[in-house]
């Protein structure tokens, strides 16, 4: 059935006034949009940088451009980036532009971050829009003022991660786009008469479903938000044909990529989810992470102000209708009656808000992150969507206000407007104050919480106020010396960091080199981004955390490890897998030849060999099918850091201890 005319439109018609191009709601809204876009863009540019983790994405982009596939190390099919959509977006613009990848990711991230705020404000403003012009409430003026957008953009972490090279910018843009499309869909006439209007409704519905379906590719946990919107759309009375169309629009790309992921990488999730054990729980650390975002900036103050303002904003006068719900009626007709009410703005607001709560709880359970504020930015953005702009109603006197009831109505409206105005001024004042913060107090020190202000940390460590390119990170400790040592030792081996920043331990390949030992340089270091981007693509880079090295990612999570770094694979395994020389004095002093020998034997465990084949064996159609079938088993596989325990897990014999002659190189 056709949707009824909006209450705001009826109010304008009853007042006998046509919508004006320069109406107060329209002018106030667009001034707010322009101010937020300009100020957020300026603030993000003032704090521009690219994180070490952002450079990890660019190493994958380099491999794509070089024809090695979406991998971090050539010949090893490991999905090192959490956001598949972000990886391919940066690859696409790098490919068509030919510009240095660092500047591509900086530009794309800045544009998406700045565009997300106005887009979200547009979606929220539609809640107060009726007919072709802005809403004109009967007897009232209306101003649409920025609120939630001010809270988000004023936070230093929001401006830090607007240009960090990470997928935060894409995530909040995706949230804003989904919000806008879903609100438009909720207000659309689901039974248009004109053929042109029918086509538009189909396009809008399928476009909204397509964007919601991208959630799995933007970030896996965002599938909760996209899934909630899709459930509402699927259950709404849109008709069987349109329901099938929106299902295809939502599922075609993510399902297709999921099949590719399972067959190509041999895992049902990105390797980062395995490395960080997304199924684990660290509630205490999660609340510490939340307080790390809330307390330094007193974030509770604007959130509380907006929470108090919402009932005042949405509370209708007697017999009136709210912008969200219209005249409220209980659903009739059981389930069918309830389904008839799903395509409404109030449902979309509730769904997106619920998605924000679930995302927040997920990250609290997960333990947050080691980068201050990063993973809570998208949940905060979701929670602020209904108040991205708020309407400030200015009551005006009407002829009937001379009555007692009219005077009471005017007094109530004036008091409500005054309270809402005070709360908005409070939010504005907080935002101005928050912009004076440079970042976390002592944020460059990695304390017991493990949380650090990443931008300030790398600015200090590299000596660059705005570290943007891989060359800027050459001034990070160990980077220049690593390049020099690699050039001086082209025969290959495993390179391990020492306590001295000017040199590295080198465990060379055996000489003469057996046929089964490839001539390859393998760097074992935590900072994958700066290392990978400053080295040739034929140099393999592994890390003990497991982002790029499956042997480490499939170990158990350390209970007391630093959040985001709570896996610590022993380098003995790297020496064994790289088939470097397993004896003293070639081995660094902190590596035990017995452990290297045990690791070498453990690598022959059938389960481990199956895992290694899934990502390093030449990809054939048969291997693709086998990877697809065994991807869940591969994800669940766990390896013990201690090679002896892994041998026992595999029910293999532990080799006897090596003799002194076996541990050392033969004397000349």
WOFEN-V183875 format. One record per helix or strand of 2 or more residues. SS is the DSSP state (H for helix, E for strand). FROM is the first residue (numbers start at 0). LEN is the number of residues. If there is no record, write none. Layout:
# WOFEN-V183875
[[SS | FROM | LEN] [SS | FROM | LEN]]
This chain:
# WOFEN-V183875
[[H | 6 | 8] [H | 23 | 23] [H | 51 | 14] [H | 83 | 14] [H | 100 | 28] [E | 128 | 2] [E | 132 | 2] [E | 139 | 7] [H | 147 | 7] [H | 155 | 5] [H | 167 | 20] [H | 194 | 19] [H | 214 | 4] [H | 219 | 16] [H | 239 | 25] [H | 270 | 5] [H | 282 | 12] [H | 298 | 16] [H | 333 | 6] [H | 344 | 22] [H | 375 | 12] [E | 388 | 7] [H | 398 | 4] [H | 403 | 31] [H | 453 | 9] [H | 470 | 5] [H | 478 | 10] [E | 492 | 5] [E | 503 | 6] [E | 520 | 4] [H | 527 | 6] [E | 539 | 3] [H | 549 | 4] [H | 570 | 8] [H | 592 | 10] [H | 605 | 11] [H | 620 | 16] [H | 642 | 7] [H | 659 | 4]]
